């Protein structure tokens, strides 16, 4: 499979804690994106990191990319109940073909 | 502004019938994508359009699936002779020229009975 796969499959934390989820992939990529999916807002783009970048920040989100290990991590700091959702990584290669993993289900308890 | 819209939002059909799913991308978005998501699973890439052209149709699960896009805008995904395993949420996304960020529609939930 050429898919990106997230780890862990499920994560439950208390509000205010940090949440870290990981993504591994198998082939060379152009970029890697993280998306969030919840029942209220559907799938929403969070952040994109290109293959020549190692770290990127957006608000409470921090993404790292290690192309030598073919892995990425998404850190959500100071989590809120509203962060409860499934988080997917997607990798692009072969020009405009995207593969999504099965996601990490994050539950943030108030 | 208006986002990606999809219709119908829900479709229940009998096995063997044909269905058509519609996607209206954001105005000005040249790239359009179709995905399928089974319950509790990730997204399965189906097909991508750049303008009206689909350079790679290998993601379509079988020859019962086809997709077209006209006028660089609306796209339809057609499933012929539906099977129960076709039951899923079908998601459409679009993106701006030169951008990889995809904007997703709410999806069409297809149930084949």
Contacts between the chains, C-beta under 8 A, distances in Angstrom:
chain1	res1	chain2	res2	distance
A	3	B	42	7.2
A	30	B	100	7.8
A	31	B	100	5.9
A	33	B	100	6.8
A	33	B	101	7.1
A	33	B	102	8.0
A	35	B	104	8.0
A	42	B	104	5.6
A	42	B	105	7.4
A	42	B	106	5.3
A	42	B	107	6.9
A	43	B	43	7.9
A	43	B	91	6.8
A	43	B	93	7.6
A	43	B	104	4.0
A	44	B	104	7.4
A	45	B	101	4.7
A	45	B	102	6.4
A	45	B	103	7.3
A	48	B	100	6.1
A	48	B	101	6.1
A	88	B	42	6.3
A	88	B	43	7.1
A	90	B	43	7.7
A	92	B	100	6.1
A	94	B	56	7.8
A	96	B	31	6.7
A	96	B	48	4.9
A	96	B	50	7.0
A	96	B	55	7.8
A	97	B	45	6.1
A	97	B	48	6.8
A	97	B	56	6.7
A	97	B	59	7.3
A	98	B	33	7.0
A	98	B	45	5.5
A	98	B	102	7.5
A	99	B	45	6.2
A	100	B	35	7.5
A	100	B	42	4.5
A	100	B	43	3.9
A	100	B	44	7.9
A	100	B	45	7.5
A	101	B	42	5.3
A	102	B	41	5.8
A	102	B	42	4.1
A	103	B	42	5.7
